[in-house]
Amino acid sequence: MTAHQTIKHFAMKKFLLFIFSMNIFQVILAQDISDMLSDTTSEFVSATFKGTRLVNFHTIETAGKHTLEFRVAHRFGDLSTGSYGFFGLDGPASLNLSLNYSFDGRFEFGASRTSVDKLYSGYLKFRLIRQKPKRPLSVSVTLLTEMNVNGMKSSNAARPEYHYFADRFSYVNQIMIARKFSEAFSFQFAPTFVHYNLMTNITDHNDIYSVVGMGRIKISKRTALTAEYCYRINKYSPEFSNNHNSIGFGMDLETGGHVFQFFFTNSFGINEAQTIPYTKGDITKLQLKLGFNISRVFSI
């Protein structure tokens, strides 16, 4: 494929994604207007997902009213290391610690620190629309905006060398659209935009477009199977061409105020600005990592 063909191919994908998004928004806006004109005392669908994240990515869920959530996320090394590396348990490992809070159950803000790139993050999340029961076209919509700062020393940075503090920043913006089809099955679709202020090469894209899909199948009162997949739209940049789409699959276990999430993923980074453009694990070579998320909520 020539450079001109690649540009045309990428432009067409962006255009089709834009048209698709506009069609979705027409349905959503129609739903929102209908909701405002209808009885506001009707109930909303709850527990589309059991956590504010599934594997690597956010769900439409936010913390409850006056609720603080503490989350520990951990990824081991590759299964491909075999018995010598104890199938990745010997490491290297990545760790993310996060706190998030909501005072009204719809607007959430949080902060986290990831060991990979010593990344500090802050985000805002808002449940714009909530699904109502017994409405075929009713969906939930949540908006997310996130800012990240790379904390690596400039001389040791794995990618570009930072000359200015602003060079360290990256941003994530996401529109999450989900529906709980039944008590057993939920699905979410999320157009996602990632921006890096500084890239390694002048030919690299500062903007990364992707679509994240995820699903949850409940198999018992407190257990569910989960899966997620991120498709990168403009993956032809030299910086990303040898990387892979992020994938994860596993299980949710609920125990009182805790939610344990166990899974396998090909992503080593835990933040969206890491998993979307920089996932290097090739699942065909068993470059999967055992990981877990543990969350604990507190009423404040």
N, C-alpha and C positions, 0 to 999 in steps of 0.2 A: 504494500500500500504506500503510495507516494505521500509526501507531506501535504500536498494540496488535497488529496483524497481524504487524508486523516482529519484535516481541518473541517472539510465538508461533512464528514461522517459525525464528528463531534458536535458540530453546529446543528445538524439534524436531530441528534439525540436530545440536545438541550431544548430545541423547539418542541419536540414531541412531549418531553417532560413538562414543559410549560403549559401546553394545551391540556394535557391530562390533569395537571394540578388545578387549572382554571375550571375544568368540569367538576372536579371534586368540590371546589370552593362554592360553586353554584348550588350544589346539593346541600352543603353545610350551611350556607347563608340562608337558604330556604328553610332548613330545619330550625335555625336559630330564630328567625322571624316567627315561624309557627309556634315555637316554644314561648316566645314573649307574649303572643296573643292568647295562648291557652292557659289552663289552670296551673298556676305556679306552685301549687301545693303537691303536685304529683311527684312520685318518688323517682329517683335516679337509679340506674343499674350500678351495682357496686362490685368490687373485686374482679375487674376485668383481668388484671394480673395481681399476684400476691406480693409483689415488691415494686419499689420505685425503679429498679433495674432488673433486667432478665439475666443476661450473661455479661456482655460488655456495654450494652446500650441501655439508655433510659426507656422506661415504659411511660404510658400516659398517667400512671398513678403518682399522686403526691402524698406527703405525710398528712395524717389526720389533723383535726383542729388542736392547736396548742400542743403539738407533738414534735419532739426532737428525735431524730434517727441517727444512730451511729453505725457506720458500716465499715467492715474490713473485707477487702478484696485481695486475693492472692493467686498467683499463677506460678506453677513449677516449671521445670525445663521440659524438653521434648521427650516424648515416648521413644523416639528414634535412637536415643542414647543406649537403649537396651539395658541388659542386666548390669553392665559395667557402671552406668550412671543411674542405676536403680530406677530405670524408666522415667527419668526426669526429676525424681524426688531429691537427687543430689544437687539440683540447681543447674544454672543460676535461676533465681526466682525474682518475681516482681511483686510489689506490695502497694496497695492504695488504702489510705485512711481518709474517711470523709464524715462530715457532719452536715445535716440539713434540717431545716425547721420550717414549719408552717403554722401560722396563727389562725387561719380560717379554713384549712383543708383544701384550698384551691391554689393559693399563691405560696410557692416554696422557694427558699433560697438556701444555698449551701456552699461549702468550701471543701477542698480535698488536697491531698499531697500524694503524688505517685513517685515511687523510687526510680522508675525509668525516666531519664533526663531530669530527675529531681524537679518534677513539674508541679507547680502550684496552680490551683484552679479555683474559680468562683463562678457560680451560675445562678440564673433566675429561671423559674419554671412556673407556668400558669395553666390551669385547667380552664380553657376557654369555653368549651361545650361539653356537657355530660350526657351520655346516652340515656334515653328514656325507654322503659320496658314496653313491649308489644307495639313497637313502631319499626316497620321493616327497613326504613332508610336511616334510622337514628344511629348516630355514631358519637364517639367521644373524641375531642380534639384538645391536645395540650401543646403549648409552645415552649421552646427551650432556647435560651441564649447563654453562651458560656465563654469565658475568657481564661486563657492559660498563659503562664509565664515559665519559660525554661530557666531552671536554676543552675545549669551546668556552668563551670568556669569556661570562659571563652576559648582558652587554649586547649581544653579537653573536650569541647563540644563535638559530638559524633558527626553532625552535619555541618552547617556553615559556621564561620567564626563571627562572633557578634561584636560589632563596632559601636553600636548604640543600644541603649536599653530597650527601645521600641522594637529592635530586631528580634527580641526574645518572645514576642507575643504571637499567639495564634487564637483563632476564634471558631466557635461552632454554633451554628443556628439550625434548628430542626423544627419541623411541623409534624407532630405525631397524630395519626388518625387511626382509631381502633374501634373494634366492635366485639362485644361479647355475644356470640351467636347462640350459645346455650350455656347451661351451667358447667358443661364439660369442655367447651372450646372457645378460645379467644384468639383474635388475630390483629396485628398492628402493622401499618404501613407508614414510613416516615421519610419524605424527601429531606436531604441533609446537605448543608453547605459548610465547608471548612475553609478557612483562610489563614495562610501563613504570611506574616509580614516579610520574612526573608527566606529564600530558598537557596539551595546549594549552587545551582547553575542558572545562568540567565535565561536558558531555554525552558526551565521548569515552570509549571503552572503554580501561581500563588493560591489560586482558587481550585478547590476539589469538590466536585458534585457527586453525590451518591444517593442511593435509596436503600433503606434498611427495612427488612421484613422480619417479623417474629411471630411465634405462635405458642400457645399453651394448651395442653390437653390434660384435663384432670382425670386421674385414675383412681383416686380414693379421696376421702374427706380431707386429708392433710397432705396429699402427694400429687404432684403433677409432672408430666414430661414437658420439656421446653426446648425450643430451637430458635436460632436467629441467623440471618444472613445479610451481609452488606454488599451490594453491587456498586462498584466504582464506575461512574460514567466516563470520566476523562482519565483513564488509566494509561494513556499513551505517552504521557510525559516521561522523559528519560529517568526522572527521579523515582517514578512509581512503576515503570514497566516490568520490572523483575519482581515486584511484590504481588501479593495475592489478596483476594477478597476475604474479609473477616467472616468466620463461621463459628458457631458455638452450639452445642446441644448437651442437655443434661436433665437434671431433676430438681424440683423444689420440694423442700420438706418444712412443714410448719410445726412449731412447738411453742405454743403460748405466744409470748412477746417476741420470739425469735423466728426468723426465716433463714433456713440453711439452703444454699443453692450450690449443687455440685455439678460439674460439667467438664467437657473437653472443648478446647478452643485452639485455633492456630495463631491467635494473637498473643503476643508477649506484653505489649503495652496495655494499659487499662483505660486510659482516657480516649475519647472519640478522636481527638486530634492525633493520636498515635495509632489506634487500631485501623482507622479508615485508610490513610495513605501508606502506613509503614508496617503492615502485617507481612511478615516474611515466611511464615510457616506454610509449607506445601503439604496439603493433606494426603496427596498421592504418595508421599515419601514418609508418611506417618509422623509428620512434624506437628503433632498435636500436643497440647499441654493440659495436664490435669489442673483444674482450678476450683476455687470456691469463693462464695460471697456469704458473709454472715452479717445480719443486721439486727439491731436491738432498738426498740422504740421506748421513749419515756414521755409521760404526760407532764407538761410544764405549764 
